[in-house]
Amino acid sequence: MKVIFMGTPDFAVSTLEYLYKAGHEISLVVTQPDRPKGRHGEAQKSDVRIAAEKLNIPVITPLKIRTDEEAKQLLRELAPDVIVVTAFGQILPQEILDIPKYGCINVHASLLPKYRGAAPIQWAVLNGDEESGVTTMLMDAGLDTGDILMTKKLRLDKKETGGSLFDKLAALGGELIVETLEALEKGTLTRTPQDASLATKVGLFTKSSGLIDWSRPAVDIERQIRGLNPWPSAYTFLSGKQLKLWDATVLTAEDIKGYDLQEVSDLETDRDSERSDREKSAKLFSDRKKLLIAFCGADYLKLNELQLEGKKRMTAEDFLRGYRF
């Protein structure tokens, strides 16, 4: 099929590569403009643009495709059979949705209508979902509201992180779009309207989303640690320094009965202990050898892997060898 692809971040690269390997004619890639990144603020190409250039596919980077008449005219001239959209980052107007012969198909990283919107992958981990997946959807003017075409599901691992689920769903999305286009060509594709009553909407995360509220149950904080790994990462403050948490285990009062623990410090919600919200802070206990255990709103959290500001990521045992409370 003749395809125009729209996408921006690394999640979308897998979909583009699967389409290319399947032999579809990708006449154009549309992605977001280069953005300043890094310490020096230098403009960098999107992951999709880098991948498209490696595959020698023409690329355009409209600032706002909704108002870019030149870009819209190019799409009309190319007359694609289908436009495939994966994490493009811009809402398409109806006049673009109407251009392709078979419409615009979106690859979304959730089992719609659950988790419409941004960051569905992290939310699946944060909410303790047992399964997740990807959905191909025929786009309409709403936000992730179009008819469902196909889905693929997978079970979440007990130690699933936002990063590991991201990688799995990226590959799954690539597989699913190829299957969807095959069914589209054969005329065997079935459209299923979404049940709006089951819809949930989620939004983007910011760096501050990772700040831990220790008054919450340990099970919720453990999911926060996994769900926001690798970005924006869950964090707290220890003696005025940011402490990122990368892995933890939930323990009950019964679990810690045999441990020889002493209170060693507080885990704060601010660099300044006087400004920290005391109700959301936690007492930190340790055997000073291998164990670091935080008292939460319910149960305890054993800190397995952490990273103090200015230091590398390490196990609790390695941390205790070099840190003095």
C-alpha positions in Angstrom: 0.0 0.0 0.0 1.0 3.6 -0.5 1.6 5.0 3.0 2.3 8.3 4.6 3.7 7.9 8.1 3.3 10.4 10.9 5.2 10.0 14.2 7.8 11.6 16.4 9.4 9.8 19.4 11.3 6.5 19.6 8.1 4.6 20.2 7.0 5.4 16.7 10.2 4.2 15.1 9.3 0.5 15.5 6.0 1.1 13.6 7.8 2.8 10.8 10.4 0.1 10.5 7.8 -2.7 10.5 5.9 -0.9 7.6 9.1 -0.6 5.7 10.2 -4.2 6.2 6.7 -5.4 5.1 7.2 -3.8 1.7 4.8 -0.9 1.9 5.5 2.1 -0.2 6.2 4.9 2.4 6.1 8.0 0.2 6.6 10.5 3.0 7.3 10.8 6.8 5.8 13.7 8.7 7.4 14.4 12.1 7.8 17.3 14.6 10.4 20.0 13.9 13.9 19.7 15.5 13.8 20.7 19.2 16.5 22.0 21.5 17.7 19.3 23.8 20.5 18.5 26.2 22.6 20.7 28.4 23.6 23.1 25.5 20.1 23.4 24.0 21.2 22.3 20.5 18.4 21.5 18.0 18.1 17.8 17.6 16.1 15.7 15.1 13.2 13.6 16.2 13.9 9.8 16.5 11.5 9.2 13.6 13.3 11.7 11.4 16.6 10.0 12.1 15.1 6.6 11.3 13.4 7.9 8.1 16.6 9.4 6.8 18.4 6.1 7.3 15.7 4.5 5.2 16.0 7.3 2.5 12.4 8.3 3.0 11.5 12.0 2.4 10.7 13.9 5.6 8.8 17.1 6.3 8.6 18.8 9.7 5.6 21.2 9.8 5.4 23.3 13.0 1.5 23.0 12.9 0.2 20.7 10.2 -3.3 22.0 10.9 -2.4 25.4 9.4 0.4 24.5 7.1 -1.3 24.7 3.6 1.9 23.6 1.8 2.2 20.4 3.8 -1.5 19.7 3.4 -1.3 20.2 -0.4 1.7 17.8 -0.5 -0.4 15.1 1.2 -3.1 15.6 -1.3 -0.7 15.3 -4.2 0.8 12.1 -2.9 -2.7 10.6 -2.7 -1.9 7.9 -0.1 -4.0 4.8 0.4 -3.6 5.3 4.1 -1.9 7.6 6.7 -0.5 5.7 9.6 -0.1 7.8 12.8 1.9 6.8 15.9 2.6 9.3 18.7 2.8 12.2 16.2 2.1 14.9 18.8 -0.3 17.0 16.7 -4.1 16.7 16.2 -5.1 16.2 12.6 -7.9 18.3 11.1 -10.8 16.7 9.3 -9.4 17.8 5.9 -6.3 15.6 6.4 -8.3 12.7 7.8 -10.3 12.7 4.6 -7.3 12.6 2.3 -6.3 8.9 2.3 -8.4 6.3 0.4 -8.7 4.1 3.6 -8.5 6.9 6.1 -5.9 7.6 8.9 -5.0 4.7 11.2 -3.5 5.4 14.6 -1.4 2.9 16.6 -2.2 3.6 20.3 -0.3 2.1 23.2 -3.3 0.9 25.2 -6.4 -1.2 25.0 -8.8 1.5 24.0 -11.1 2.9 25.2 -8.9 2.6 28.3 -6.2 5.3 28.6 -7.0 7.7 25.9 -4.4 10.5 25.6 -0.8 10.7 26.5 1.5 8.4 28.5 -0.8 5.3 28.5 2.2 3.0 29.0 3.2 4.4 32.4 -0.3 4.6 33.7 -0.8 0.9 33.1 2.1 0.2 35.4 1.1 2.8 38.0 -2.4 1.5 38.2 -1.3 -2.1 38.7 -2.9 -3.4 35.5 -2.5 -7.1 34.8 -2.5 -6.6 31.0 -1.9 -4.0 28.5 -1.6 -3.9 24.7 -1.9 -1.8 21.5 -4.9 -0.8 19.5 -5.2 0.2 15.8 -7.9 2.8 15.4 -9.6 4.6 12.5 -9.0 8.2 13.4 -11.8 10.7 13.7 -11.9 14.3 14.9 -11.8 13.3 18.6 -8.8 12.4 20.8 -8.4 8.6 20.5 -12.2 8.2 20.0 -12.3 6.5 16.6 -13.5 3.0 15.8 -11.2 0.1 16.9 -9.8 -2.0 14.1 -7.5 -4.5 15.8 -5.9 -5.1 19.2 -3.0 -7.1 20.6 -2.7 -7.9 24.3 0.1 -8.9 26.7 0.5 -9.7 30.3 2.5 -7.4 32.5 5.4 -8.8 34.4 5.4 -8.4 38.2 8.5 -6.2 37.9 7.3 -4.4 34.7 8.7 -0.9 34.4 7.5 1.9 32.2 10.7 1.3 30.1 10.3 -2.4 29.6 6.6 -2.1 28.7 7.5 0.7 26.3 9.8 -1.6 24.4 7.3 -4.5 24.3 4.4 -2.3 23.1 6.6 -0.6 20.5 7.4 -3.9 18.9 3.8 -5.1 19.3 2.5 -1.9 17.6 4.7 -2.6 14.6 3.4 -6.1 14.3 -0.2 -5.0 14.7 -0.1 -2.2 12.0 1.2 -4.7 9.5 -1.6 -7.1 10.3 -4.1 -4.3 10.2 -3.0 -3.2 6.7 -3.1 -6.8 5.4 -6.7 -7.1 6.6 -7.5 -3.7 5.1 -6.3 -4.8 1.7 -8.2 -8.1 1.9 -11.4 -6.3 3.0 -11.7 -8.4 6.1 -11.2 -5.6 8.6 -14.1 -5.0 11.1 -14.7 -1.6 12.7 -15.9 -1.6 16.3 -17.1 1.6 17.9 -15.6 2.4 21.2 -17.8 2.3 24.3 -17.5 5.8 25.6 -18.8 4.8 29.0 -15.6 2.7 29.5 -13.2 5.5 28.4 -10.5 6.8 30.7 -8.3 9.8 29.8 -4.7 10.2 31.0 -2.2 13.1 30.7 1.5 13.7 30.4 4.0 13.4 33.2 6.4 16.1 34.4 9.6 15.8 36.4 7.7 16.7 39.5 5.4 13.7 38.9 8.1 11.5 40.4 8.1 13.1 43.8 7.1 10.4 46.3 4.4 11.0 48.9 5.4 8.6 51.7 1.9 8.8 53.3 0.6 6.6 50.4 0.6 2.7 50.7 3.9 1.0 49.9 2.2 -0.9 47.0 1.3 2.4 45.3 4.8 3.8 45.7 6.4 0.6 44.4 4.3 1.0 41.2 5.3 4.6 41.0 9.0 3.6 41.1 8.4 1.0 38.3 6.0 3.1 36.2 8.2 6.2 36.1 11.4 4.2 35.3 13.3 5.5 33.4 11.5 8.9 33.1 10.8 11.0 35.0 11.9 8.6 37.7 10.6 8.4 41.3 12.5 10.4 43.8 12.7 11.7 47.4 15.3 13.7 49.4 17.9 12.5 51.8 19.7 15.1 53.9 19.1 17.7 51.3 20.1 15.7 48.2 17.8 14.2 45.7 17.6 10.4 46.0 16.2 8.5 42.9 14.6 5.1 43.5 14.9 2.5 40.8 13.8 -0.7 42.4 11.9 -1.6 45.6 10.0 -4.4 47.3 6.9 -4.2 49.4 7.2 -5.7 52.9 4.6 -6.1 55.7 5.2 -5.7 59.4 5.4 -9.5 59.6 8.2 -9.5 56.9 10.5 -7.2 58.9 10.1 -8.8 62.3 13.4 -10.7 62.1 15.5 -7.7 60.9 17.8 -5.8 63.2 16.8 -2.3 62.1 17.6 1.2 63.5 16.1 4.5 62.4 18.9 6.3 60.5 17.3 9.3 58.7 14.2 10.9 57.2 13.1 10.8 53.5 11.8 14.2 52.7 9.7 15.9 50.1 12.0 18.9 49.7 15.7 19.7 49.9 15.0 21.8 52.9 13.8 19.6 55.8 12.0 22.6 57.4 9.9 23.1 54.2 9.2 19.5 53.6 5.7 18.2 54.2 6.1 16.2 57.3 3.0 14.2 56.7 4.3 13.1 53.3 7.8 12.3 54.6 9.1 8.9 55.9 11.4 7.4 58.5 14.2 5.4 57.0 15.5 2.3 58.8 18.6 0.2 58.1 20.8 -2.6 59.5 23.7 -0.5 58.1 24.9 -3.5 56.0 22.4 -4.5 53.3 18.9 -3.2 54.2 17.3 0.2 53.6 13.6 0.2 54.6 11.2 3.1 54.5 8.0 3.3 56.5 5.0 4.2 54.3 1.4 5.1 54.9 0.7 1.3 54.9 3.4 -1.4 55.1 7.1 -0.9 54.3 9.3 -0.5 51.2 12.7 -2.1 51.0 14.9 0.0 48.7 16.8 -2.3 46.4 18.4 0.1 43.9 18.9 3.8 44.3 20.9 6.8 43.1 22.0 9.7 45.2 22.4 13.0 43.5 25.8 13.2 41.8 26.4 9.5 42.2 25.8 6.5 40.0 23.0 4.0 40.3 23.7 1.3 42.8 22.3 -1.4 45.1 21.4 -0.6 48.7 24.3 -2.7 49.9 26.8 -0.7 47.8 25.2 2.5 48.9 25.5 1.6 52.6 29.2 0.8 52.1 30.0 4.4 51.2 27.3 6.5 52.8 27.4 7.8 56.4 24.2 8.8 58.0 
